[in-house]
Amino acid sequence: MEMDIARILIHCDDIEARVKNMAAEIGNRYTGDETGLTLVPILSGSIIFLADLIRQLPLKMKIALVQVSTYPGSATLPQTPKTVLELSGEVSGRNVLIVDDILDSGRTLRRVQGMLRERGAKSIRTAVLLRKPAKAPPDVVVDFVGFDIDDLFVVGYGLDYDDHYRNYPHVAVLHADVMP
């Protein structure tokens, strides 16, 4: 796996520190809310980010899963989002925090935000590990951002290429010859 990596963009120590800070920001936003919080991670890319984030959140919470595929197989450009797993939990009347790995085209977040509005969420906020400001559409609101990055295809820390590299501990760029 190391041989496929061209360069590390964000080191795991920096990710760990930022996730801890994001958890504090999120905790401060929802402090005193007795209804609790429902986290809606967008699978599969957000699983590592979610696991690290929830261990740092000092809040009463539930988790409702949804899986949306935007980069199927070896795609390196976003495709039309496809819902693979419908929302698994109840969000009506609840404060919801969407947790996603990356804001790129905004299509996935638009889809999930719309799904949550239709199901009667009390409030909807979004946390992403990575955001590409050059591509992120202004109408897709993100409340908590880990890192802004250039418009690069990245892997690691949950992000994949053809379902590989999710377990790489850093956010990295692959060598050009790894991707067709």
PyRosetta script that sets phi, psi and omega in degrees:
from pyrosetta import init, pose_from_sequence

init()
pose = pose_from_sequence("MEMDIARILIHCDDIEARVKNMAAEIGNRYTGDETGLTLVPILSGSIIFLADLIRQLPLKMKIALVQVSTYPGSATLPQTPKTVLELSGEVSGRNVLIVDDILDSGRTLRRVQGMLRERGAKSIRTAVLLRKPAKAPPDVVVDFVGFDIDDLFVVGYGLDYDDHYRNYPHVAVLHADVMP")
pose.set_psi(1, -44.4)
pose.set_omega(1, -179.7)
pose.set_phi(2, -55.2)
pose.set_psi(2, -36.7)
pose.set_omega(2, -177.7)
pose.set_phi(3, -64.6)
pose.set_psi(3, -23.5)
pose.set_omega(3, -179.0)
pose.set_phi(4, -81.6)
pose.set_psi(4, -14.8)
pose.set_omega(4, -174.5)
pose.set_phi(5, -85.9)
pose.set_psi(5, 122.8)
pose.set_omega(5, 177.0)
pose.set_phi(6, -79.7)
pose.set_psi(6, -42.9)
pose.set_omega(6, 178.7)
pose.set_phi(7, -164.2)
pose.set_psi(7, 151.1)
pose.set_omega(7, 175.3)
pose.set_phi(8, -87.0)
pose.set_psi(8, 126.4)
pose.set_omega(8, 179.9)
pose.set_phi(9, -89.8)
pose.set_psi(9, -44.2)
pose.set_omega(9, 179.0)
pose.set_phi(10, -135.2)
pose.set_psi(10, 121.1)
pose.set_omega(10, -177.9)
pose.set_phi(11, -74.2)
pose.set_psi(11, 148.7)
pose.set_omega(11, -177.0)
pose.set_phi(12, -58.2)
pose.set_psi(12, -32.2)
pose.set_omega(12, 178.2)
pose.set_phi(13, -65.9)
pose.set_psi(13, -38.4)
pose.set_omega(13, 177.6)
pose.set_phi(14, -68.7)
pose.set_psi(14, -37.1)
pose.set_omega(14, 176.9)
pose.set_phi(15, -63.4)
pose.set_psi(15, -47.8)
pose.set_omega(15, -179.3)
pose.set_phi(16, -56.9)
pose.set_psi(16, -45.7)
pose.set_omega(16, -179.5)
pose.set_phi(17, -64.9)
pose.set_psi(17, -42.1)
pose.set_omega(17, -178.4)
pose.set_phi(18, -69.1)
pose.set_psi(18, -39.0)
pose.set_omega(18, 178.6)
pose.set_phi(19, -62.8)
pose.set_psi(19, -39.7)
pose.set_omega(19, 177.9)
pose.set_phi(20, -62.3)
pose.set_psi(20, -42.9)
pose.set_omega(20, 177.9)
pose.set_phi(21, -66.4)
pose.set_psi(21, -39.9)
pose.set_omega(21, 177.5)
pose.set_phi(22, -62.2)
pose.set_psi(22, -41.0)
pose.set_omega(22, 178.5)
pose.set_phi(23, -60.7)
pose.set_psi(23, -39.7)
pose.set_omega(23, 177.6)
pose.set_phi(24, -64.8)
pose.set_psi(24, -42.7)
pose.set_omega(24, 177.9)
pose.set_phi(25, -61.0)
pose.set_psi(25, -45.6)
pose.set_omega(25, -179.7)
pose.set_phi(26, -65.6)
pose.set_psi(26, -44.3)
pose.set_omega(26, 178.3)
pose.set_phi(27, -58.3)
pose.set_psi(27, -42.6)
pose.set_omega(27, 178.3)
pose.set_phi(28, -63.6)
pose.set_psi(28, -37.3)
pose.set_omega(28, -179.0)
pose.set_phi(29, -66.1)
pose.set_psi(29, -35.1)
pose.set_omega(29, -174.9)
pose.set_phi(30, -105.5)
pose.set_psi(30, 6.8)
pose.set_omega(30, 178.8)
pose.set_phi(31, -60.3)
pose.set_psi(31, 134.4)
pose.set_omega(31, 177.6)
pose.set_phi(32, 87.1)
pose.set_psi(32, -4.1)
pose.set_omega(32, 178.5)
pose.set_phi(33, -85.1)
pose.set_psi(33, 109.3)
pose.set_omega(33, -175.2)
pose.set_phi(34, -74.8)
pose.set_psi(34, -16.0)
pose.set_omega(34, -179.0)
pose.set_phi(35, -76.5)
pose.set_psi(35, -14.0)
pose.set_omega(35, -178.5)
pose.set_phi(36, 81.0)
pose.set_psi(36, -173.5)
pose.set_omega(36, -173.2)
pose.set_phi(37, -132.5)
pose.set_psi(37, 141.5)
pose.set_omega(37, 172.7)
pose.set_phi(38, -110.8)
pose.set_psi(38, 120.0)
pose.set_omega(38, 175.2)
pose.set_phi(39, -90.4)
pose.set_psi(39, 134.9)
pose.set_omega(39, 177.6)
pose.set_phi(40, -121.0)
pose.set_psi(40, 91.2)
pose.set_omega(40, 177.1)
pose.set_phi(41, -76.6)
pose.set_psi(41, 140.7)
pose.set_omega(41, 175.7)
pose.set_phi(42, -93.5)
pose.set_psi(42, 110.6)
pose.set_omega(42, -177.0)
pose.set_phi(43, -81.4)
pose.set_psi(43, 151.5)
pose.set_omega(43, 8.1)
pose.set_phi(44, -102.6)
pose.set_psi(44, -15.0)
pose.set_omega(44, -172.5)
pose.set_phi(45, -61.4)
pose.set_psi(45, -25.7)
pose.set_omega(45, -174.1)
pose.set_phi(46, -89.7)
pose.set_psi(46, 0.0)
pose.set_omega(46, -169.4)
pose.set_phi(47, -62.7)
pose.set_psi(47, -39.8)
pose.set_omega(47, -179.5)
pose.set_phi(48, -72.8)
pose.set_psi(48, -43.9)
pose.set_omega(48, 175.8)
pose.set_phi(49, -57.8)
pose.set_psi(49, -47.0)
pose.set_omega(49, 179.2)
pose.set_phi(50, -58.6)
pose.set_psi(50, -48.4)
pose.set_omega(50, -177.8)
pose.set_phi(51, -58.8)
pose.set_psi(51, -44.3)
pose.set_omega(51, 179.6)
pose.set_phi(52, -70.4)
pose.set_psi(52, -39.1)
pose.set_omega(52, -178.4)
pose.set_phi(53, -65.3)
pose.set_psi(53, -48.3)
pose.set_omega(53, -174.7)
pose.set_phi(54, -67.9)
pose.set_psi(54, -27.2)
pose.set_omega(54, 176.7)
pose.set_phi(55, -67.7)
pose.set_psi(55, -19.9)
pose.set_omega(55, -179.3)
pose.set_phi(56, -99.2)
pose.set_psi(56, -11.5)
pose.set_omega(56, -176.2)
pose.set_phi(57, -83.8)
pose.set_psi(57, 121.5)
pose.set_omega(57, 179.8)
pose.set_phi(58, -89.5)
pose.set_psi(58, 46.5)
pose.set_omega(58, -173.6)
pose.set_phi(59, -126.2)
pose.set_psi(59, 152.6)
pose.set_omega(59, 168.9)
pose.set_phi(60, -72.8)
pose.set_psi(60, 127.5)
pose.set_omega(60, -175.2)
pose.set_phi(61, -148.6)
pose.set_psi(61, 159.7)
pose.set_omega(61, 170.8)
pose.set_phi(62, -122.1)
pose.set_psi(62, 164.1)
pose.set_omega(62, 176.0)
pose.set_phi(63, -126.7)
pose.set_psi(63, 131.7)
pose.set_omega(63, 175.0)
pose.set_phi(64, -123.2)
pose.set_psi(64, 120.2)
pose.set_omega(64, -174.0)
pose.set_phi(65, -89.1)
pose.set_psi(65, 148.7)
pose.set_omega(65, 171.3)
pose.set_phi(66, -146.9)
pose.set_psi(66, 144.1)
pose.set_omega(66, 177.0)
pose.set_phi(67, -125.1)
pose.set_psi(67, 123.5)
pose.set_omega(67, 179.5)
pose.set_phi(68, -127.8)
pose.set_psi(68, 131.4)
pose.set_omega(68, 179.8)
pose.set_phi(69, -105.4)
pose.set_psi(69, 122.2)
pose.set_omega(69, 178.0)
pose.set_phi(70, -118.0)
pose.set_psi(70, -24.7)
pose.set_omega(70, 178.9)
pose.set_phi(71, -121.1)
pose.set_psi(71, 71.4)
pose.set_omega(71, -176.7)
pose.set_phi(72, -68.6)
pose.set_psi(72, 141.6)
pose.set_omega(72, 175.4)
pose.set_phi(73, 55.5)
pose.set_psi(73, -125.1)
pose.set_omega(73, -175.8)
pose.set_phi(74, -96.9)
pose.set_psi(74, 18.6)
pose.set_omega(74, 178.4)
pose.set_phi(75, -65.4)
pose.set_psi(75, 136.5)
pose.set_omega(75, 176.2)
pose.set_phi(76, -113.4)
pose.set_psi(76, -2.5)
pose.set_omega(76, 173.8)
pose.set_phi(77, -117.2)
pose.set_psi(77, 142.3)
pose.set_omega(77, -177.5)
pose.set_phi(78, -63.1)
pose.set_psi(78, 138.6)
pose.set_omega(78, 177.2)
pose.set_phi(79, -105.0)
pose.set_psi(79, 178.6)
pose.set_omega(79, 174.4)
pose.set_phi(80, -64.3)
pose.set_psi(80, 126.6)
pose.set_omega(80, -177.5)
pose.set_phi(81, -61.5)
pose.set_psi(81, 139.8)
pose.set_omega(81, 178.1)
pose.set_phi(82, -124.5)
pose.set_psi(82, 125.5)
pose.set_omega(82, 177.4)
pose.set_phi(83, -76.3)
pose.set_psi(83, 118.7)
pose.set_omega(83, -178.7)
pose.set_phi(84, -95.4)
pose.set_psi(84, -38.0)
pose.set_omega(84, 178.7)
pose.set_phi(85, -132.0)
pose.set_psi(85, 116.9)
pose.set_omega(85, 178.2)
pose.set_phi(86, -63.9)
pose.set_psi(86, 158.1)
pose.set_omega(86, -180.0)
pose.set_phi(87, -52.3)
pose.set_psi(87, 127.4)
pose.set_omega(87, -171.3)
pose.set_phi(88, -93.9)
pose.set_psi(88, -9.8)
pose.set_omega(88, -175.9)
pose.set_phi(89, -130.0)
pose.set_psi(89, 173.8)
pose.set_omega(89, -178.9)
pose.set_phi(90, -87.2)
pose.set_psi(90, 129.7)
pose.set_omega(90, 179.3)
pose.set_phi(91, -122.1)
pose.set_psi(91, -6.1)
pose.set_omega(91, -177.4)
pose.set_phi(92, -58.6)
pose.set_psi(92, 126.7)
pose.set_omega(92, 178.7)
pose.set_phi(93, 73.8)
pose.set_psi(93, 9.0)
pose.set_omega(93, -177.4)
pose.set_phi(94, -110.8)
pose.set_psi(94, 152.6)
pose.set_omega(94, 169.6)
pose.set_phi(95, -76.8)
pose.set_psi(95, 128.7)
pose.set_omega(95, -174.6)
pose.set_phi(96, -120.9)
pose.set_psi(96, 136.3)
pose.set_omega(96, 172.6)
pose.set_phi(97, -119.0)
pose.set_psi(97, 113.4)
pose.set_omega(97, 174.4)
pose.set_phi(98, -76.9)
pose.set_psi(98, 135.6)
pose.set_omega(98, 177.6)
pose.set_phi(99, -119.5)
pose.set_psi(99, 119.7)
pose.set_omega(99, -179.5)
pose.set_phi(100, -134.5)
pose.set_psi(100, 159.7)
pose.set_omega(100, -178.0)
pose.set_phi(101, -76.6)
pose.set_psi(101, -41.7)
pose.set_omega(101, -172.2)
pose.set_phi(102, -151.7)
pose.set_psi(102, 141.1)
pose.set_omega(102, 170.6)
pose.set_phi(103, -103.3)
pose.set_psi(103, 113.7)
pose.set_omega(103, -178.0)
pose.set_phi(104, -119.0)
pose.set_psi(104, -92.9)
pose.set_omega(104, -179.5)
pose.set_phi(105, -79.0)
pose.set_psi(105, -21.2)
pose.set_omega(105, -179.3)
pose.set_phi(106, 88.4)
pose.set_psi(106, -5.0)
pose.set_omega(106, -176.3)
pose.set_phi(107, -64.3)
pose.set_psi(107, -43.2)
pose.set_omega(107, -179.3)
pose.set_phi(108, -64.6)
pose.set_psi(108, -47.5)
pose.set_omega(108, -179.3)
pose.set_phi(109, -64.2)
pose.set_psi(109, -40.2)
pose.set_omega(109, 176.0)
pose.set_phi(110, -56.7)
pose.set_psi(110, -45.2)
pose.set_omega(110, -178.3)
pose.set_phi(111, -61.7)
pose.set_psi(111, -47.6)
pose.set_omega(111, -177.4)
pose.set_phi(112, -71.5)
pose.set_psi(112, -40.2)
pose.set_omega(112, 176.8)
pose.set_phi(113, -59.5)
pose.set_psi(113, -43.0)
pose.set_omega(113, 177.5)
pose.set_phi(114, -62.6)
pose.set_psi(114, -41.8)
pose.set_omega(114, 178.7)
pose.set_phi(115, -60.3)
pose.set_psi(115, -41.5)
pose.set_omega(115, -178.3)
pose.set_phi(116, -71.8)
pose.set_psi(116, -37.7)
pose.set_omega(116, 175.6)
pose.set_phi(117, -61.8)
pose.set_psi(117, -44.3)
pose.set_omega(117, 179.1)
pose.set_phi(118, -60.7)
pose.set_psi(118, -30.2)
pose.set_omega(118, -177.6)
pose.set_phi(119, -93.8)
pose.set_psi(119, 9.4)
pose.set_omega(119, 169.0)
pose.set_phi(120, 81.0)
pose.set_psi(120, 30.3)
pose.set_omega(120, 176.6)
pose.set_phi(121, -60.3)
pose.set_psi(121, 139.4)
pose.set_omega(121, 179.0)
pose.set_phi(122, -65.7)
pose.set_psi(122, -46.0)
pose.set_omega(122, 175.5)
pose.set_phi(123, -146.2)
pose.set_psi(123, 152.7)
pose.set_omega(123, 179.8)
pose.set_phi(124, -131.9)
pose.set_psi(124, 121.3)
pose.set_omega(124, 173.5)
pose.set_phi(125, -127.0)
pose.set_psi(125, 165.1)
pose.set_omega(125, -175.4)
pose.set_phi(126, -134.6)
pose.set_psi(126, 138.2)
pose.set_omega(126, 173.6)
pose.set_phi(127, -122.3)
pose.set_psi(127, 129.2)
pose.set_omega(127, 176.3)
pose.set_phi(128, -126.6)
pose.set_psi(128, 144.8)
pose.set_omega(128, 175.5)
pose.set_phi(129, -70.0)
pose.set_psi(129, -45.6)
pose.set_omega(129, -175.9)
pose.set_phi(130, -126.2)
pose.set_psi(130, 145.9)
pose.set_omega(130, 174.5)
pose.set_phi(131, -136.2)
pose.set_psi(131, 137.3)
pose.set_omega(131, 174.3)
pose.set_phi(132, -102.1)
pose.set_psi(132, 93.4)
pose.set_omega(132, -175.1)
pose.set_phi(133, -57.0)
pose.set_psi(133, -31.8)
pose.set_omega(133, -178.9)
pose.set_phi(134, -67.1)
pose.set_psi(134, -23.8)
pose.set_omega(134, -177.5)
pose.set_phi(135, -112.8)
pose.set_psi(135, -21.6)
pose.set_omega(135, -174.7)
pose.set_phi(136, -63.8)
pose.set_psi(136, 121.5)
pose.set_omega(136, -179.3)
pose.set_phi(137, -71.0)
pose.set_psi(137, 141.9)
pose.set_omega(137, -176.0)
pose.set_phi(138, -65.4)
pose.set_psi(138, -20.4)
pose.set_omega(138, -178.6)
pose.set_phi(139, -82.9)
pose.set_psi(139, -6.4)
pose.set_omega(139, 178.2)
pose.set_phi(140, -99.6)
pose.set_psi(140, 103.9)
pose.set_omega(140, -174.8)
pose.set_phi(141, -82.2)
pose.set_psi(141, 130.3)
pose.set_omega(141, 174.9)
pose.set_phi(142, -123.6)
pose.set_psi(142, 126.0)
pose.set_omega(142, -174.4)
pose.set_phi(143, -90.5)
pose.set_psi(143, -29.9)
pose.set_omega(143, -177.4)
pose.set_phi(144, -133.9)
pose.set_psi(144, 121.8)
pose.set_omega(144, -176.8)
pose.set_phi(145, -123.0)
pose.set_psi(145, 131.2)
pose.set_omega(145, 176.3)
pose.set_phi(146, -74.4)
pose.set_psi(146, -60.4)
pose.set_omega(146, -177.2)
pose.set_phi(147, -144.4)
pose.set_psi(147, 141.8)
pose.set_omega(147, 168.1)
pose.set_phi(148, -92.2)
pose.set_psi(148, 135.8)
pose.set_omega(148, -179.8)
pose.set_phi(149, -131.4)
pose.set_psi(149, 162.8)
pose.set_omega(149, 174.5)
pose.set_phi(150, -69.2)
pose.set_psi(150, 169.9)
pose.set_omega(150, -179.3)
pose.set_phi(151, -77.1)
pose.set_psi(151, 78.8)
pose.set_omega(151, 179.6)
pose.set_phi(152, -123.4)
pose.set_psi(152, 151.7)
pose.set_omega(152, 171.6)
pose.set_phi(153, -85.5)
pose.set_psi(153, 118.8)
pose.set_omega(153, -174.4)
pose.set_phi(154, -120.3)
pose.set_psi(154, 156.6)
pose.set_omega(154, 178.1)
pose.set_phi(155, -133.5)
pose.set_psi(155, 169.7)
pose.set_omega(155, 177.1)
pose.set_phi(156, 99.7)
pose.set_psi(156, 160.8)
pose.set_omega(156, 179.6)
pose.set_phi(157, 50.6)
pose.set_psi(157, 41.9)
pose.set_omega(157, 178.0)
pose.set_phi(158, 104.0)
pose.set_psi(158, -26.8)
pose.set_omega(158, 180.0)
pose.set_phi(159, -80.7)
pose.set_psi(159, 144.9)
pose.set_omega(159, -172.3)
pose.set_phi(160, -131.7)
pose.set_psi(160, 166.8)
pose.set_omega(160, 164.1)
pose.set_phi(161, -129.0)
pose.set_psi(161, 116.0)
pose.set_omega(161, -179.0)
pose.set_phi(162, 54.8)
pose.set_psi(162, 40.0)
pose.set_omega(162, 179.6)
pose.set_phi(163, 66.5)
pose.set_psi(163, 17.3)
pose.set_omega(163, 175.3)
pose.set_phi(164, -111.8)
pose.set_psi(164, 162.2)
pose.set_omega(164, 173.6)
pose.set_phi(165, 79.3)
pose.set_psi(165, -0.2)
pose.set_omega(165, 179.1)
pose.set_phi(166, -57.5)
pose.set_psi(166, -32.7)
pose.set_omega(166, -176.3)
pose.set_phi(167, -85.6)
pose.set_psi(167, -1.9)
pose.set_omega(167, 176.6)
pose.set_phi(168, -67.4)
pose.set_psi(168, 129.0)
pose.set_omega(168, -169.2)
pose.set_phi(169, -74.0)
pose.set_psi(169, -15.6)
pose.set_omega(169, -178.9)
pose.set_phi(170, -109.0)
pose.set_psi(170, 166.9)
pose.set_omega(170, 168.4)
pose.set_phi(171, -92.9)
pose.set_psi(171, 125.9)
pose.set_omega(171, -171.0)
pose.set_phi(172, -140.9)
pose.set_psi(172, 166.1)
pose.set_omega(172, 175.6)
pose.set_phi(173, -108.6)
pose.set_psi(173, 135.3)
pose.set_omega(173, 178.6)
pose.set_phi(174, -82.0)
pose.set_psi(174, 155.4)
pose.set_omega(174, 169.8)
pose.set_phi(175, -61.2)
pose.set_psi(175, 145.5)
pose.set_omega(175, -177.8)
pose.set_phi(176, -59.9)
pose.set_psi(176, -31.8)
pose.set_omega(176, -177.3)
pose.set_phi(177, -76.7)
pose.set_psi(177, -8.4)
pose.set_omega(177, 177.8)
pose.set_phi(178, -77.4)
pose.set_psi(178, -33.9)
pose.set_omega(178, -179.7)
pose.set_phi(179, -104.2)
pose.set_psi(179, 133.6)
pose.set_omega(179, 179.3)
pose.set_phi(180, -67.6)
pose.dump_pdb("model.pdb")
